[in-house]
Amino acid sequence: MTKAQVLALLKENQNDRGISHWNSGRFKTGNLKSFGIGLTLLRKLAKQIGRNHKLAQQLWKTPIYDAKVMGLLIDDPKKLSRDQAEEQVEELQAGMFSHVFASCDATLAKTPFAFELARDWVNSQDPMRRRCGYSLLYELSKKNPKGMTDDYLLNRIDNIHRAILKEDPGVRGAMAAALMGIGKRNSRLNRAAGVVAKEIGPVDMNSCGEGGSGEPFDVLKHLVTDRLREKFEKKK
């Protein structure tokens, strides 16, 4: 598909209620426009379009929120470069795109350099890079990238323990997600993450996502499930 065809597809699927929410200012970012389409439908449309690195870059440059999100969804992890990631992270508009950029099964997490990037970004002085770094760690906690050892993750749990309550809300939310993901990998990491989760308590997520709302995120609750206990028992 061409850029014009994708924009036409988005217009066909525009959501008047979503547009109204966007124009109300609650979600609106900068001078971007929006077709008001939810992420679930955007993901469905992205599957129809398929991976296309060149088209993804063209869509990212548009002044339309939904088109930019689509660009992140259809990019090709084999062609996405670290230089591109460093450029895009500077343009995440106060975090509006970070959930698609670095979490929620993000394309970036599928690149060969994803762990290297996460490892660097969690130590960055830039809050947005830290936020995305921890979001990437959450995504990568479901995989086994080279270099992501238990010792590294135990060290990261310790860093989360020391820093989470002093962090910006967005980074705090990403840290909580990473702590949960790490704690689900094996019994050793589960015990360490559980101790930290119990001490910090539920993390207030209301200010972690733009316009988000809901109950504080109880990481510990996700680390003490019967399903996880059975999983670890089977591995003994």
Secondary structure, DSSP 8 states (H G I E B T S, - for coil): --HHHHHHHHHHT--HHHHHHHHTTSS--TT-B-----HHHHHHHHHHH---HHHHHHHHTSSBHHHHHHHHHH--TTT--HHHHHHHHTTSTTTTTHHHHHSSS-SGGGSTTHHHHHHHHTT-SSHHHHHHHHHHHHHHTTS--TT--HHHHHHHHHHHHHHGGGS-HHHHHHHHHHHHHHHTS-HHHHHHHHHHHHHH-SB--TTTSTT---S-B-HHHHHS-HHHHHHHHHT-
